[in-house]
């Protein structure tokens, strides 16, 4: 034990600690502090103004609307991403050459730029985009569906694109979970006459509880901090129906209202914390019951 401590002294952590403090801890504390000031491009001095920023933002109604959009968007992404990822994991579970190629193919979107992916899908879904051209070819007449023009359904499409971007990551997590299942358990169930569907839902899926917890938590919390895909595809439209909170923060900061934008960042932090703790706690308790 002493030799181990001498080999890895704690002062090796100092450089990383300094970087973490300078670029994360200090900015985070300053962000929370500026949320209670009048900091903006229009004021020469920065003064404490208490809860005025919070009162103004909630009174306007825009912040509440964007919080609602952000929560709906995050829930949709979590559902889609896990359905896509789990489906791909089951499809490519066997270690064949074709399946390994398929895993690689569906993982490519994960390493793509999210902004680039958003612009690609925006081009595909335009009124004169590829999707409508394909439909026009097969139907024999011009199709001009406004895929990104519905205040009700556009957020569903954008959430599906976000899930498509990250489904390869969820797929690998589920694949890792499937590989940890004892083959003897599957063989015993097969001998007892269980079908593949029964084996999956009664044995495999319950044993994937840790992977499900991880994927739901990362998808839900990651999508609540989304910005690039939404900005590229809709820029918050139509009519603000896809304006997530980070997009509102970015626009507010661009107007020179720095204190208001930091206040919204603080609200987003609280929102993520309030949602994350009960969700993760529930999923971990579910793991204990299943496993």
C-alpha positions in Angstrom: 0.0 0.0 0.0 2.8 2.4 0.9 4.6 1.7 -2.4 1.3 2.2 -4.3 0.9 5.7 -2.7 4.5 6.6 -3.5 4.0 5.6 -7.1 0.9 7.7 -7.5 1.2 10.9 -5.3 -1.8 13.1 -5.0 0.0 16.1 -6.3 -0.3 14.6 -9.8 -3.9 15.8 -9.6 -2.9 19.4 -9.2 -2.7 20.3 -12.9 -6.1 18.7 -13.6 -7.5 20.4 -10.5 -6.3 23.8 -11.7 -7.8 23.4 -15.1 -11.1 22.2 -13.7 -11.2 25.1 -11.2 -10.3 27.7 -13.9 -12.6 26.5 -16.6 -15.5 25.0 -14.8 -15.8 25.7 -11.1 -15.0 29.4 -11.2 -17.1 30.2 -14.3 -20.0 28.3 -12.8 -19.9 30.2 -9.5 -19.5 33.5 -11.4 -22.5 32.5 -13.6 -24.7 32.1 -10.6 -23.4 35.3 -9.0 -24.1 37.4 -12.2 -27.6 36.0 -12.3 -28.5 38.4 -9.5 -27.0 41.5 -11.0 -27.9 44.0 -13.8 -25.0 43.0 -16.0 -25.6 44.0 -19.6 -24.1 45.7 -22.6 -26.2 48.8 -21.7 -25.0 49.3 -18.1 -21.6 50.8 -17.3 -21.5 49.2 -13.8 -22.6 45.9 -12.5 -24.9 46.1 -9.5 -26.8 43.6 -7.4 -30.5 43.6 -8.1 -31.7 40.5 -6.2 -34.4 38.5 -7.8 -35.5 41.1 -10.4 -34.1 39.1 -13.3 -36.1 36.0 -12.3 -39.3 37.9 -11.7 -39.0 39.6 -15.2 -38.3 36.4 -17.0 -41.1 34.4 -15.4 -43.5 37.4 -15.8 -42.9 37.5 -19.6 -44.1 34.0 -20.1 -41.4 33.2 -22.6 -39.2 31.4 -20.1 -42.1 29.1 -19.0 -42.9 28.3 -22.6 -39.3 27.4 -23.4 -39.0 25.3 -20.2 -42.1 23.4 -21.4 -40.7 22.9 -24.8 -37.4 21.7 -23.4 -39.0 19.1 -21.2 -41.2 17.8 -24.0 -38.2 17.7 -26.3 -36.0 15.8 -23.7 -38.7 13.2 -23.0 -39.2 12.6 -26.8 -35.5 12.2 -27.3 -35.2 9.8 -24.4 -38.0 7.7 -25.8 -36.8 7.6 -29.4 -33.1 7.2 -28.6 -33.7 4.2 -26.4 -36.2 2.6 -28.8 -33.8 3.0 -31.7 -30.8 2.0 -29.7 -32.4 -1.1 -28.2 -33.8 -2.2 -31.5 -30.4 -1.9 -33.1 -28.7 -3.8 -30.3 -31.1 -6.7 -30.6 -30.7 -6.7 -34.4 -26.9 -6.7 -34.3 -26.5 -8.8 -31.2 -24.8 -11.8 -32.9 -21.1 -11.4 -33.7 -21.2 -11.8 -37.4 -19.2 -9.9 -40.0 -22.4 -8.3 -41.4 -23.6 -7.3 -37.9 -20.2 -5.7 -37.1 -20.5 -3.7 -40.3 -24.0 -2.7 -39.3 -22.8 -1.5 -35.9 -20.1 0.6 -37.4 -22.5 2.1 -39.9 -25.1 3.1 -37.3 -22.4 4.5 -35.0 -21.2 7.0 -37.7 -23.8 9.6 -36.8 -22.4 9.7 -33.2 -19.0 11.0 -34.4 -20.6 13.5 -36.8 -20.9 17.1 -35.9 -24.3 17.7 -34.5 -24.6 21.0 -36.3 -23.7 19.3 -39.6 -26.2 16.6 -38.9 -28.9 19.2 -38.3 -28.2 21.0 -41.5 -28.2 17.8 -43.5 -31.6 16.8 -42.1 -32.9 20.4 -42.6 -32.0 20.1 -46.3 -33.7 16.7 -46.6 -36.9 17.9 -45.0 -37.3 21.2 -46.8 -40.4 21.7 -49.0 -38.2 21.1 -52.1 -36.0 18.6 -50.3 -35.1 15.0 -51.1 -38.0 13.5 -49.1 -40.6 15.3 -51.0 -38.8 14.6 -54.3 -38.8 10.9 -53.5 -42.5 11.0 -52.7 -43.2 13.0 -55.8 -41.4 10.3 -57.9 -43.4 7.4 -56.4 -46.8 9.1 -56.3 -46.6 10.6 -59.7 -47.4 14.2 -58.7 -45.7 17.1 -56.9 -45.5 16.7 -53.2 -44.8 19.8 -51.1 -45.2 18.7 -47.5 -43.8 21.2 -45.0 -42.1 18.7 -42.7 -40.7 21.5 -40.5 -43.7 23.8 -40.7 -46.0 22.3 -38.2 -46.1 23.9 -34.7 -47.3 20.6 -33.3 -45.3 17.9 -35.1 -42.0 19.7 -35.9 -40.6 19.1 -32.4 -41.3 15.4 -32.8 -39.2 15.3 -36.0 -36.4 17.3 -34.5 -36.4 15.0 -31.4 -36.3 12.0 -33.8 -33.2 13.5 -35.6 -31.5 14.1 -32.2 -32.2 10.5 -31.3 -30.9 9.3 -34.7 -27.7 11.2 -34.0 -27.1 9.4 -30.7 -28.8 6.0 -31.2 -25.5 4.4 -32.0 -24.2 5.3 -28.6 -27.3 3.7 -26.9 -26.9 0.7 -29.2 -23.3 0.0 -27.9 -24.5 0.4 -24.3 -27.3 -2.1 -24.8 -24.9 -4.4 -26.7 -22.5 -4.3 -23.8 -25.4 -5.3 -21.5 -26.5 -8.1 -23.7 -23.0 -9.5 -23.8 -22.9 -9.7 -20.0 -25.9 -12.1 -19.8 -24.9 -15.6 -19.0 -25.4 -17.8 -22.1 -26.4 -20.8 -19.8 -29.5 -18.8 -18.7 -30.6 -18.4 -22.3 -29.9 -22.1 -23.0 -31.9 -23.2 -20.0 -34.8 -21.0 -21.1 -34.6 -22.4 -24.7 -34.6 -26.0 -23.4 -37.7 -25.2 -21.3 -39.5 -24.2 -24.5 -39.4 -20.4 -24.2 -39.7 -18.5 -27.5 -37.2 -15.8 -28.6 -39.8 -13.1 -27.7 -40.3 -14.6 -24.2 -36.6 -14.9 -23.7 -36.1 -11.2 -24.6 -38.9 -9.8 -22.4 -38.6 -12.1 -19.5 -34.9 -12.6 -19.3 -32.8 -10.2 -21.4 -34.7 -7.0 -21.0 -34.9 -7.1 -17.2 -31.2 -7.8 -17.0 -30.6 -4.7 -19.2 -31.8 -2.5 -16.3 -28.3 -0.9 -15.7 -27.9 -0.1 -19.4 -31.5 1.3 -19.5 -30.8 3.5 -16.5 -27.6 4.9 -18.1 -29.2 5.4 -21.5 -32.3 7.1 -20.2 -30.3 9.4 -17.9 -27.8 10.4 -20.6 -30.4 10.9 -23.3 -32.8 12.9 -21.0 -30.2 15.1 -19.5 -28.1 15.5 -22.7 -31.1 16.6 -24.7 -32.1 19.2 -22.1 -28.8 20.9 -22.9 -29.4 20.6 -26.7 -28.8 23.6 -28.9 -27.0 22.8 -32.2 -29.5 20.4 -33.9 -32.4 22.6 -33.0 -30.6 25.7 -34.2 -29.6 24.0 -37.5 -33.0 22.5 -38.3 -35.6 25.1 -37.2 -33.8 27.9 -35.3 -36.6 27.6 -32.8 -39.5 27.8 -35.2 -42.2 27.6 -36.3 -43.6 30.1 -33.9 -41.2 29.2 -31.1 -42.6 25.6 -31.0 -39.1 24.2 -30.9 -37.3 26.9 -29.0 -35.5 25.0 -26.3 -34.0 26.9 -23.3 -30.4 26.9 -24.6 -31.6 28.6 -27.8 -33.4 31.3 -25.7 -30.2 31.8 -23.6 -28.1 32.2 -26.7 -30.4 34.8 -28.2 -30.7 36.7 -25.0 -26.9 36.8 -24.6 -26.6 38.0 -28.2 -28.8 40.9 -27.4 -26.4 42.1 -24.7 -28.7 41.0 -21.8 -25.9 39.1 -20.0 -27.5 38.9 -16.6 -30.8 37.6 -18.0 -29.0 34.9 -20.0 -27.0 33.8 -16.9 -30.2 33.7 -14.9 -31.7 31.4 -17.5 -28.6 29.2 -17.3 -29.1 29.1 -13.5 -32.8 28.1 -14.1 -31.7 25.4 -16.5 -29.2 24.0 -14.0 -31.9 23.8 -11.3 -34.3 22.2 -13.8 -31.8 19.5 -14.8 -31.1 18.8 -11.2 -34.7 18.6 -10.2 -35.4 16.2 -13.0 -32.2 14.2 -12.8 -32.3 13.2 -9.1 -35.8 11.6 -9.0 -35.4 9.9 -12.4 -32.0 8.4 -11.6 -33.2 7.4 -8.1 -36.3 5.7 -9.5 -34.3 3.8 -12.2 -31.7 2.7 -9.6 -34.5 1.4 -7.4 -35.9 -0.4 -10.4 -32.5 -2.0 -10.9 -32.5 -3.3 -7.3 -35.9 -4.9 -7.8 -35.1 -6.5 -11.1 -31.6 -7.7 -10.4 
